[in-house]
Amino acid sequence: MPSVVGLLEQHELAARRRVDGLREEADRIQAELAAAEQEWQEWAIARMRVDTVLAPDSGSTAGTEVALGPRDADAQSAPRDAAKPKSQVPVWREGLAWSVLSVDYQRILQALADRLRVGQGPLTCQELAAAFGMEVVPARVEALRSKVKRLVARGWLAEPAPGRFTLAAGVAGPGGGS
């Protein structure tokens, strides 16, 4: 008859082997998940950049709207026409009110105006993302960067140093004007 201690040791050894095997499998799955997430983010960034490049410079349309808040993967992969309307970012001119812009663009301008009002300098896209409560991951930051760069190209914002953004000279508060 086997000893009780010997049986316990056998069960302990079997349980330890099972735990080790599951840990190895979990590590493999975690690595695979990280690689898949990275690939997904790269494709999302590539799509946003292509949208930006293909957007006409005339200001009539500025590409698809990218939300500043989190969205699920299904909404991201939905057909573009069904997902959201095109957003227009007109070229800034004296007296043009912020209300001509979508809410997301107005939020960007407001954050930079608030920063100027308290005497602080330009912001990076990562800092803007954090200020909006967004998850600061490459896909979100690049979506925000495409909007900020569009505002720079249309004269609403300035980029005094690479990657640092502020209101352009002459752009006033939400009411527009000087």
C-alpha positions as a printed NumPy array, in Angstrom:
array([[  0.   ,   0.   ,   0.   ],
       [  1.438,   3.407,  -0.999],
       [  2.108,   5.985,   1.657],
       [ -0.116,   9.01 ,   2.07 ],
       [  2.874,  11.348,   1.806],
       [  3.934,   9.647,  -1.446],
       [  0.434,  10.083,  -2.922],
       [  0.378,  13.746,  -1.881],
       [  3.761,  14.298,  -3.515],
       [  2.502,  12.721,  -6.759],
       [ -0.586,  14.948,  -6.783],
       [  1.528,  18.   ,  -5.945],
       [  3.95 ,  17.19 ,  -8.784],
       [  1.075,  16.725, -11.249],
       [ -0.512,  20.021, -10.146],
       [  2.827,  21.86 , -10.448],
       [  3.351,  20.471, -13.975],
       [ -0.16 ,  21.589, -14.931],
       [  0.491,  25.094, -13.55 ],
       [  3.822,  25.29 , -15.405],
       [  2.164,  24.195, -18.638],
       [ -0.643,  26.707, -18.257],
       [  1.855,  29.489, -17.489],
       [  3.781,  28.675, -20.654],
       [  0.557,  28.696, -22.667],
       [ -0.525,  31.996, -21.077],
       [  2.867,  33.553, -21.873],
       [  2.579,  32.38 , -25.477],
       [ -0.961,  33.765, -25.78 ],
       [  0.063,  37.086, -24.169],
       [  2.92 ,  37.442, -26.672],
       [  0.593,  36.58 , -29.557],
       [ -2.011,  39.057, -28.266],
       [  0.583,  41.836, -27.981],
       [  1.747,  41.202, -31.549],
       [ -1.848,  41.18 , -32.843],
       [ -2.68 ,  44.428, -31.006],
       [  0.44 ,  46.087, -32.424],
       [ -0.492,  44.999, -35.957],
       [ -4.048,  46.281, -35.465],
       [ -2.761,  49.677, -34.282],
       [ -0.38 ,  49.903, -37.248],
       [ -3.217,  49.208, -39.713],
       [ -5.43 ,  51.79 , -38.008],
       [ -2.649,  54.379, -38.211],
       [ -1.989,  53.513, -41.859],
       [ -5.687,  53.929, -42.704],
       [ -5.835,  57.301, -40.95 ],
       [ -2.73 ,  58.512, -42.748],
       [ -4.091,  57.417, -46.123],
       [ -7.349,  59.24 , -45.335],
       [ -5.328,  62.356, -44.524],
       [ -3.23 ,  62.106, -47.685],
       [ -6.265,  61.519, -49.895],
       [ -8.273,  64.379, -48.367],
       [ -8.489,  67.353, -50.735],
       [ -6.529,  70.417, -49.617],
       [ -9.265,  72.79 , -50.751],
       [-10.965,  72.558, -47.353],
       [-14.237,  71.228, -48.775],
       [-13.839,  67.949, -46.908],
       [-11.177,  66.915, -44.485],
       [-11.498,  63.138, -44.423],
       [-13.456,  60.981, -42.076],
       [-14.139,  62.063, -38.541],
       [-12.116,  60.198, -35.924],
       [-13.71 ,  60.301, -32.483],
       [-11.737,  61.501, -29.489],
       [-13.414,  58.934, -27.246],
       [-12.937,  55.176, -27.172],
       [-14.737,  53.065, -29.768],
       [-15.045,  49.342, -30.198],
       [-13.316,  47.448, -33.004],
       [-16.583,  46.742, -34.84 ],
       [-17.331,  50.445, -35.192],
       [-13.814,  51.05 , -36.47 ],
       [-14.144,  48.41 , -39.165],
       [-17.671,  49.405, -40.272],
       [-18.064,  50.798, -43.789],
       [-16.931,  54.414, -43.864],
       [-20.189,  55.855, -45.263],
       [-22.262,  54.135, -42.598],
       [-19.89 ,  54.939, -39.749],
       [-19.803,  58.74 , -39.682],
       [-20.181,  61.787, -41.9  ],
       [-17.249,  63.692, -43.335],
       [-16.068,  66.612, -41.251],
       [-15.305,  69.963, -42.79 ],
       [-12.444,  72.105, -41.603],
       [-12.536,  75.422, -43.433],
       [ -9.453,  77.556, -43.836],
       [ -9.318,  80.019, -40.955],
       [ -9.94 ,  83.68 , -41.725],
       [-10.512,  86.755, -39.579],
       [-13.908,  86.658, -37.865],
       [-14.59 ,  82.942, -38.475],
       [-16.246,  81.4  , -35.405],
       [-15.23 ,  78.054, -33.887],
       [-18.813,  76.881, -34.337],
       [-18.045,  76.073, -37.996],
       [-15.946,  73.174, -36.699],
       [-17.133,  69.849, -35.327],
       [-17.221,  69.393, -31.562],
       [-13.994,  67.352, -31.585],
       [-12.073,  70.139, -33.314],
       [-13.622,  72.718, -30.974],
       [-12.416,  70.659, -27.98 ],
       [ -8.862,  70.756, -29.355],
       [ -9.01 ,  74.526, -29.832],
       [-10.553,  75.034, -26.388],
       [ -7.831,  72.98 , -24.676],
       [ -5.112,  75.025, -26.38 ],
       [ -6.925,  78.32 , -25.659],
       [ -7.226,  77.38 , -21.977],
       [ -3.522,  76.612, -21.948],
       [ -2.688,  80.025, -23.441],
       [ -5.044,  81.804, -21.044],
       [ -3.129,  80.482, -18.022],
       [  0.193,  81.406, -19.603],
       [  1.406,  77.922, -20.442],
       [  3.101,  76.868, -23.656],
       [  2.165,  74.563, -26.526],
       [  0.958,  70.973, -26.051],
       [  1.945,  67.697, -27.676],
       [ -0.665,  65.276, -29.003],
       [  0.106,  62.902, -26.126],
       [ -0.592,  65.684, -23.637],
       [ -3.832,  66.565, -25.447],
       [ -4.918,  62.92 , -25.408],
       [ -4.269,  62.725, -21.673],
       [ -6.141,  66.009, -21.119],
       [ -9.16 ,  64.554, -22.947],
       [ -9.045,  61.43 , -20.776],
       [ -8.149,  59.252, -23.748],
       [ -6.032,  56.152, -23.506],
       [ -2.568,  57.355, -24.569],
       [ -1.808,  54.624, -27.103],
       [ -0.394,  55.075, -30.611],
       [ -3.719,  54.597, -32.408],
       [ -5.504,  57.241, -30.306],
       [ -2.591,  59.695, -30.398],
       [ -2.237,  59.345, -34.189],
       [ -5.977,  59.921, -34.657],
       [ -5.669,  63.079, -32.608],
       [ -2.465,  64.08 , -34.435],
       [ -4.236,  63.88 , -37.81 ],
       [ -6.897,  66.288, -36.529],
       [ -4.348,  68.668, -35.049],
       [ -2.264,  68.622, -38.248],
       [ -5.425,  69.321, -40.272],
       [ -6.099,  72.349, -38.047],
       [ -2.494,  73.49 , -38.593],
       [ -2.845,  73.085, -42.376],
       [ -6.079,  75.128, -42.335],
       [ -4.549,  77.947, -40.253],
       [ -6.378,  77.358, -36.949],
       [ -3.305,  76.115, -35.072],
       [  0.429,  76.714, -35.215],
       [  3.284,  74.282, -34.661],
       [  6.075,  76.46 , -33.214],
       [  8.265,  73.396, -32.577],
       [  7.962,  69.916, -34.095],
       [  5.131,  68.068, -32.369],
       [  4.095,  71.017, -30.172],
       [  0.857,  72.854, -30.979],
       [ -0.808,  76.109, -30.004],
       [ -3.48 ,  78.459, -31.373],
       [ -2.39 ,  80.296, -34.49 ],
       [ -1.835,  84.038, -34.278],
       [ -5.17 ,  85.822, -34.602],
       [ -7.347,  82.824, -33.728],
       [ -9.536,  83.975, -30.843],
       [-11.859,  82.276, -28.398],
       [-14.955,  80.258, -29.302],
       [-16.833,  83.296, -30.607],
       [-14.288,  83.847, -33.366],
       [-12.989,  87.226, -34.395],
       [ -9.621,  88.568, -33.368]])
